[in-house]
């Protein structure tokens, strides 16, 4: 490919004029909120063109934004409903124990007012939809030549989103789910398990309940845990606390209790001016806060765990403004301990 011709130096006045025109375009389009962020999206898109991005780069960026926009449209009306992502093998047959387990866990969670998200394919994914029912199920499918569309139990359902890129699909899973159930599977399930645990371990995913579910008598996840113990933890490649980021079980009620119990007191979290703010389902008393400060002093870089009022940033975003709050100076290290803190919080 011949080199692209060099561009003349940018005129700063022209840049200011372009930004003003973009802001006006966003206003004319009737964007109802977050106009600055939408303006930045437009600016970055134009920047890819003026930077000389090739056609493939532009196609990837366009498809990515298109897919994410569709996901936002589909999940938007259900934003306030807790959802659990169910992962597992597409090869699992209806007569296998894991299939029945996936169906039963999904049914039990739906009975507790949760919705489920699956990959919208055969095997464990179909079992999940059968258990929860179509009305409480989402599909986030991936376009694969060896999986025809009629293998998707949610084909044609308005709560189904189709992706070309795995990274968009994974992002949607992680962004929309509040909990996770993983059943035995192949490379794809292992990929999802390790990526999920990596995101929680590094703080790129909010602390969430992760259940590794194996049928009674099966040692699939216990073998996985043994590998982590011997090859990773014993070698110092992960911290011992990272092994508490997941819960292994073969009992449906235990799995549901672990997922639902994670939000008994804890609701959500965000960082405000460098401090971690924990939003609560309900208040806890002062002795509980003091006890938590003592138990988890190792994750505090300064001060204690304290009550706090809703911040200006949260007010501006209409972000859970009516919930009670705790704040702490968390150093953003040892997220396994932060995960343990959330579980301890739910004991009160």
SULMOKA-V995946 format. One record per helix or strand of 3 or more residues. SS is the DSSP state (h for helix, s for strand). FROM is the first residue (numbers start at 1). LEN is the number of residues. If there is no record, write none. Layout:
# SULMOKA-V995946
ss,from,len
SS,FROM,LEN
SS,FROM,LEN
This chain:
# SULMOKA-V995946
ss,from,len
h,12,17
h,35,16
h,55,22
s,83,5
h,97,15
s,115,4
h,124,9
h,134,3
s,137,6
h,149,3
s,160,4
h,166,11
s,179,4
h,187,15
s,209,5
h,220,14
h,240,5
s,247,3
h,252,10
s,266,7
s,275,6
h,286,10
h,297,3
s,300,8
h,312,6
s,325,6
h,335,11
